[in-house]
Amino acid sequence: MTLNLTAGARNPPAALRSVRVAGRIEVFPAVVAAIAGHAAAGCYGVRGMADRGLRDGVATLLRRENLHRGVELRQVDGGLAVDVYVIVQYGVRITEVAHNLQMAVRFDAERATGARVAQVNVYVQGVYGDSWEG
């Protein structure tokens, strides 16, 4: 499968396209983002997905139907770069959670689309604890 993503600050990337003898297959970036978001949200230690930006220094926990908003996709040399924004549970080892999250997102995205995932970058936007009110 060839990657045809265009990186733009305001423009969403184009679809992943694969042209074969029998026809053409297109996978839109929102689908890849949803796959990556669900894979990340299911990892141990991840409380949930966060919006890509902080509001007044506070991360926003996304609902299950908006998990794709916590994922950003870019085309890089050698494949696809996936940026994942998460909120982790208090008391977990963040480096281990991030490593497991990278492996899960890479596996699920490559299995579902056939496209090579070159990078999975994890951005911890916050820590969820007993006193969380967001």
N, C-alpha and C positions, 0 to 999 in steps of 0.2 A: 504494500500500500504506500502510495506517495503522499507526502504532506504538502498541502497548499494552504498554509496559514499566513495571513498578513498581519503583522503587529502594528497596532495603532492605538493611540491613547484613548480616542473616543470611538473608533470604529471597531465593531466586533470582528474577530478573525473569520476568514472564509472557512468553508467546510473541508473536512478531510475527504479526499477523493481517491477512488480506486477505479481505474478503467480496465475492464476485462472483455473477453470476447463476447460474453453473453449480455453485457451491459455495463452500467456504471453504478457505483455505490458511493453515497455521500453521507458522512456523519458530521453533524453540525457541532460546533464547539460547546454549545449549551448542553448537549448530551454527554460529551466527554467530561464537562465540569460537574454534571450531576452524578456521573459514575464515580468520579474522584471524591466528590463530597460525601457520598454514601459510604465509600470505602473508608474515608478518614473518620467519619462520625462513628463507625462501628469498631474502631480501635480501642483497646484497653487504655484508660487514662485520659481519653479525650471526652470532655464534657459536652462539647458541641462545636459547631462551626461558627466563625465570627465573620462579621462584615469586613471588607477589605480595609476600611479606614476606621480610625478611632474618633469618637465624638466626645469632645471635652475630656480626652484622655481615658475614656472608658470604652471597652469593647462591647459590641452588641451581639448577644447570642441569637443565632438564626433559628427559625422554626424548620421543621423537617422538610417542608415543601420549598424552602428557599436555600437549601444547602449549596446550590450552584453559585450563589452570590459570594461564597467564601473561597472560591477557586478562581484563579486567573491562569489563562493559557497563553503561551508564546511559542513561536517557532524558533529553534536554535539550530546551529550546525549539528547534525547527527540526530535530529528528532524533535520531540516536543518537550517543552519545559512547563511544568505544572507547579504553580505557587498555591499553597494551601494555608489558609488562615484559621487557626483553631484557638479554643479555650480549653485548657487542661484542668484536670481535677487536682485539688490541693493534696500534697503529700506523695505524689508520684515522681519518679525520676524522669525529668523532662527529656533528657537526651535519649533515654530508652524508648519513651513514647514516640518521640520524633522519628527515631530510626525505624520502629515498627510501622509507623504511619507511612513513611517513605516506601517501604517494601510493599505494603498493602495497596497503596494508590498506584504504584508502578505496575504491580501484577494485574489488578483489576482493569486498569485503563488499557494495557497492552493486550490482555485477553479479550476484552470486549471489542476493541477497534482494530487490532492488528498493527497499529502504528507504534513505532519505537518511542519510548519515553526516555529522554536523555537525562532529565533532571526532575527531581521533586524537591522543592524548597518549602520548608515548614516555617511559618511565622506564628509564634505563640503570642496571641494578642492579650491574653489574660489568664488568671488562675481562678478557678471556681472553688470556693470554700464554704464553710458553714454560714458565714456572714454575708454571702453574695445576695445582692438585691437587684441584679440586672437581669 
